[in-house]
């Protein structure tokens, strides 16, 4: 199913839910989804977990304006790592999260037996290789030390980007260094916790940093020595529990996340490092 088709179906769900909430039995007039003041009827509160940047900033932008106009209250629940937002979603501490790509979500479900689902893609937080020592990737010497994330999905992501550049070869299902099938330049890889990769830059020749940690560290697309393109499969998704997929609050949030208004905010705030999705 295409993103456009799914968005249309989700929008239809909101309309049906709104009618159910405001149904005026015995009246031939169209259902009114506003209160006496003319504002949208409340959809309620949705607790959404995310890292502060960029997802938390996007959620705050929506909460302060567009979401309120649609009657949705967004409660942003901040996290500082990639390990806890899914656990919080499973134990129902939050209703949704926005921090991970599909491969990360699949890996979590496989390892834990959870059944979290993706509502749809929201934006691409382009990851990149950065360096304090060289200005371009071609300047890296043979045997250079390269830091990469130590979680399977993002480690594989880093290695695949290097393979696309033609400097190493990897298996189709590469998830860690065991999937490197050829390393002619003898790069020395060091596996590091994702959140600490920006701090590792002075100690290595290059490091792969995802935007959730690159942006707070002041790293930009212009500083990258090798940047993912828009054809990357690692778009972040809005994730939730199966029973909430068609919840009007979830549907409304995803519609807002993929609106032109949100796309404009993303582009104006982060330029090419964060690529919006427009439904």
Secondary structure as a PSIPRED ss2 file (coil, helix, strand):
# PSIPRED VFORMAT (PSIPRED V4.0)

   1 X C   1.000  0.000  0.000
   2 X C   1.000  0.000  0.000
   3 X H   0.000  1.000  0.000
   4 X H   0.000  1.000  0.000
   5 X H   0.000  1.000  0.000
   6 X H   0.000  1.000  0.000
   7 X H   0.000  1.000  0.000
   8 X H   0.000  1.000  0.000
   9 X H   0.000  1.000  0.000
  10 X H   0.000  1.000  0.000
  11 X H   0.000  1.000  0.000
  12 X H   0.000  1.000  0.000
  13 X H   0.000  1.000  0.000
  14 X H   0.000  1.000  0.000
  15 X H   0.000  1.000  0.000
  16 X H   0.000  1.000  0.000
  17 X H   0.000  1.000  0.000
  18 X H   0.000  1.000  0.000
  19 X H   0.000  1.000  0.000
  20 X H   0.000  1.000  0.000
  21 X H   0.000  1.000  0.000
  22 X H   0.000  1.000  0.000
  23 X C   1.000  0.000  0.000
  24 X C   1.000  0.000  0.000
  25 X C   1.000  0.000  0.000
  26 X C   1.000  0.000  0.000
  27 X C   1.000  0.000  0.000
  28 X C   1.000  0.000  0.000
  29 X C   1.000  0.000  0.000
  30 X C   1.000  0.000  0.000
  31 X C   1.000  0.000  0.000
  32 X C   1.000  0.000  0.000
  33 X C   1.000  0.000  0.000
  34 X E   0.000  0.000  1.000
  35 X C   1.000  0.000  0.000
  36 X C   1.000  0.000  0.000
  37 X C   1.000  0.000  0.000
  38 X C   1.000  0.000  0.000
  39 X C   1.000  0.000  0.000
  40 X E   0.000  0.000  1.000
  41 X C   1.000  0.000  0.000
  42 X C   1.000  0.000  0.000
  43 X C   1.000  0.000  0.000
  44 X E   0.000  0.000  1.000
  45 X E   0.000  0.000  1.000
  46 X E   0.000  0.000  1.000
  47 X E   0.000  0.000  1.000
  48 X E   0.000  0.000  1.000
  49 X E   0.000  0.000  1.000
  50 X E   0.000  0.000  1.000
  51 X E   0.000  0.000  1.000
  52 X H   0.000  1.000  0.000
  53 X H   0.000  1.000  0.000
  54 X H   0.000  1.000  0.000
  55 X H   0.000  1.000  0.000
  56 X H   0.000  1.000  0.000
  57 X H   0.000  1.000  0.000
  58 X H   0.000  1.000  0.000
  59 X H   0.000  1.000  0.000
  60 X H   0.000  1.000  0.000
  61 X H   0.000  1.000  0.000
  62 X H   0.000  1.000  0.000
  63 X H   0.000  1.000  0.000
  64 X C   1.000  0.000  0.000
  65 X C   1.000  0.000  0.000
  66 X H   0.000  1.000  0.000
  67 X H   0.000  1.000  0.000
  68 X H   0.000  1.000  0.000
  69 X H   0.000  1.000  0.000
  70 X C   1.000  0.000  0.000
  71 X C   1.000  0.000  0.000
  72 X E   0.000  0.000  1.000
  73 X E   0.000  0.000  1.000
  74 X E   0.000  0.000  1.000
  75 X E   0.000  0.000  1.000
  76 X E   0.000  0.000  1.000
  77 X E   0.000  0.000  1.000
  78 X E   0.000  0.000  1.000
  79 X E   0.000  0.000  1.000
  80 X C   1.000  0.000  0.000
  81 X C   1.000  0.000  0.000
  82 X C   1.000  0.000  0.000
  83 X C   1.000  0.000  0.000
  84 X C   1.000  0.000  0.000
  85 X H   0.000  1.000  0.000
  86 X H   0.000  1.000  0.000
  87 X H   0.000  1.000  0.000
  88 X H   0.000  1.000  0.000
  89 X H   0.000  1.000  0.000
  90 X H   0.000  1.000  0.000
  91 X C   1.000  0.000  0.000
  92 X C   1.000  0.000  0.000
  93 X C   1.000  0.000  0.000
  94 X C   1.000  0.000  0.000
  95 X C   1.000  0.000  0.000
  96 X E   0.000  0.000  1.000
  97 X E   0.000  0.000  1.000
  98 X E   0.000  0.000  1.000
  99 X E   0.000  0.000  1.000
 100 X E   0.000  0.000  1.000
 101 X E   0.000  0.000  1.000
 102 X H   0.000  1.000  0.000
 103 X H   0.000  1.000  0.000
 104 X H   0.000  1.000  0.000
 105 X H   0.000  1.000  0.000
 106 X H   0.000  1.000  0.000
 107 X H   0.000  1.000  0.000
 108 X H   0.000  1.000  0.000
 109 X H   0.000  1.000  0.000
 110 X H   0.000  1.000  0.000
 111 X H   0.000  1.000  0.000
 112 X H   0.000  1.000  0.000
 113 X C   1.000  0.000  0.000
 114 X C   1.000  0.000  0.000
 115 X C   1.000  0.000  0.000
 116 X C   1.000  0.000  0.000
 117 X E   0.000  0.000  1.000
 118 X E   0.000  0.000  1.000
 119 X E   0.000  0.000  1.000
 120 X E   0.000  0.000  1.000
 121 X E   0.000  0.000  1.000
 122 X E   0.000  0.000  1.000
 123 X E   0.000  0.000  1.000
 124 X E   0.000  0.000  1.000
 125 X E   0.000  0.000  1.000
 126 X C   1.000  0.000  0.000
 127 X C   1.000  0.000  0.000
 128 X E   0.000  0.000  1.000
 129 X E   0.000  0.000  1.000
 130 X E   0.000  0.000  1.000
 131 X C   1.000  0.000  0.000
 132 X C   1.000  0.000  0.000
 133 X C   1.000  0.000  0.000
 134 X C   1.000  0.000  0.000
 135 X C   1.000  0.000  0.000
 136 X C   1.000  0.000  0.000
 137 X H   0.000  1.000  0.000
 138 X H   0.000  1.000  0.000
 139 X H   0.000  1.000  0.000
 140 X C   1.000  0.000  0.000
 141 X C   1.000  0.000  0.000
 142 X C   1.000  0.000  0.000
 143 X C   1.000  0.000  0.000
 144 X C   1.000  0.000  0.000
 145 X E   0.000  0.000  1.000
 146 X E   0.000  0.000  1.000
 147 X E   0.000  0.000  1.000
 148 X E   0.000  0.000  1.000
 149 X E   0.000  0.000  1.000
 150 X C   1.000  0.000  0.000
 151 X C   1.000  0.000  0.000
 152 X H   0.000  1.000  0.000
 153 X H   0.000  1.000  0.000
 154 X H   0.000  1.000  0.000
 155 X H   0.000  1.000  0.000
 156 X H   0.000  1.000  0.000
 157 X H   0.000  1.000  0.000
 158 X H   0.000  1.000  0.000
 159 X H   0.000  1.000  0.000
 160 X H   0.000  1.000  0.000
 161 X H   0.000  1.000  0.000
 162 X H   0.000  1.000  0.000
 163 X H   0.000  1.000  0.000
 164 X H   0.000  1.000  0.000
 165 X H   0.000  1.000  0.000
 166 X C   1.000  0.000  0.000
 167 X C   1.000  0.000  0.000
 168 X C   1.000  0.000  0.000
 169 X E   0.000  0.000  1.000
 170 X E   0.000  0.000  1.000
 171 X C   1.000  0.000  0.000
 172 X C   1.000  0.000  0.000
 173 X C   1.000  0.000  0.000
 174 X C   1.000  0.000  0.000
 175 X C   1.000  0.000  0.000
 176 X C   1.000  0.000  0.000
 177 X H   0.000  1.000  0.000
 178 X H   0.000  1.000  0.000
 179 X H   0.000  1.000  0.000
 180 X E   0.000  0.000  1.000
 181 X E   0.000  0.000  1.000
 182 X E   0.000  0.000  1.000
 183 X C   1.000  0.000  0.000
 184 X C   1.000  0.000  0.000
 185 X C   1.000  0.000  0.000
 186 X C   1.000  0.000  0.000
 187 X C   1.000  0.000  0.000
 188 X E   0.000  0.000  1.000
 189 X E   0.000  0.000  1.000
 190 X E   0.000  0.000  1.000
 191 X E   0.000  0.000  1.000
 192 X E   0.000  0.000  1.000
 193 X C   1.000  0.000  0.000
 194 X H   0.000  1.000  0.000
 195 X H   0.000  1.000  0.000
 196 X H   0.000  1.000  0.000
 197 X H   0.000  1.000  0.000
 198 X H   0.000  1.000  0.000
 199 X H   0.000  1.000  0.000
 200 X H   0.000  1.000  0.000
 201 X H   0.000  1.000  0.000
 202 X H   0.000  1.000  0.000
 203 X H   0.000  1.000  0.000
 204 X C   1.000  0.000  0.000
 205 X C   1.000  0.000  0.000
 206 X E   0.000  0.000  1.000
 207 X E   0.000  0.000  1.000
 208 X E   0.000  0.000  1.000
 209 X E   0.000  0.000  1.000
 210 X C   1.000  0.000  0.000
 211 X H   0.000  1.000  0.000
 212 X H   0.000  1.000  0.000
 213 X H   0.000  1.000  0.000
 214 X H   0.000  1.000  0.000
 215 X C   1.000  0.000  0.000
 216 X C   1.000  0.000  0.000
 217 X C   1.000  0.000  0.000
 218 X C   1.000  0.000  0.000
 219 X C   1.000  0.000  0.000
 220 X C   1.000  0.000  0.000
 221 X H   0.000  1.000  0.000
 222 X H   0.000  1.000  0.000
 223 X H   0.000  1.000  0.000
 224 X C   1.000  0.000  0.000
 225 X C   1.000  0.000  0.000
 226 X E   0.000  0.000  1.000
 227 X E   0.000  0.000  1.000
 228 X C   1.000  0.000  0.000
 229 X C   1.000  0.000  0.000
 230 X C   1.000  0.000  0.000
 231 X C   1.000  0.000  0.000
 232 X C   1.000  0.000  0.000
 233 X C   1.000  0.000  0.000
 234 X C   1.000  0.000  0.000
 235 X C   1.000  0.000  0.000
 236 X E   0.000  0.000  1.000
 237 X E   0.000  0.000  1.000
 238 X E   0.000  0.000  1.000
 239 X E   0.000  0.000  1.000
 240 X E   0.000  0.000  1.000
 241 X C   1.000  0.000  0.000
 242 X H   0.000  1.000  0.000
 243 X H   0.000  1.000  0.000
 244 X H   0.000  1.000  0.000
 245 X C   1.000  0.000  0.000
 246 X C   1.000  0.000  0.000
 247 X C   1.000  0.000  0.000
 248 X H   0.000  1.000  0.000
 249 X H   0.000  1.000  0.000
 250 X H   0.000  1.000  0.000
 251 X H   0.000  1.000  0.000
 252 X H   0.000  1.000  0.000
 253 X H   0.000  1.000  0.000
 254 X H   0.000  1.000  0.000
 255 X H   0.000  1.000  0.000
 256 X H   0.000  1.000  0.000
 257 X H   0.000  1.000  0.000
 258 X C   1.000  0.000  0.000
 259 X C   1.000  0.000  0.000
 260 X H   0.000  1.000  0.000
 261 X H   0.000  1.000  0.000
 262 X H   0.000  1.000  0.000
 263 X H   0.000  1.000  0.000
 264 X H   0.000  1.000  0.000
 265 X H   0.000  1.000  0.000
 266 X H   0.000  1.000  0.000
 267 X H   0.000  1.000  0.000
 268 X H   0.000  1.000  0.000
 269 X H   0.000  1.000  0.000
 270 X H   0.000  1.000  0.000
 271 X H   0.000  1.000  0.000
 272 X H   0.000  1.000  0.000
 273 X H   0.000  1.000  0.000
 274 X E   0.000  0.000  1.000
 275 X E   0.000  0.000  1.000
 276 X E   0.000  0.000  1.000
 277 X C   1.000  0.000  0.000
 278 X C   1.000  0.000  0.000
 279 X C   1.000  0.000  0.000
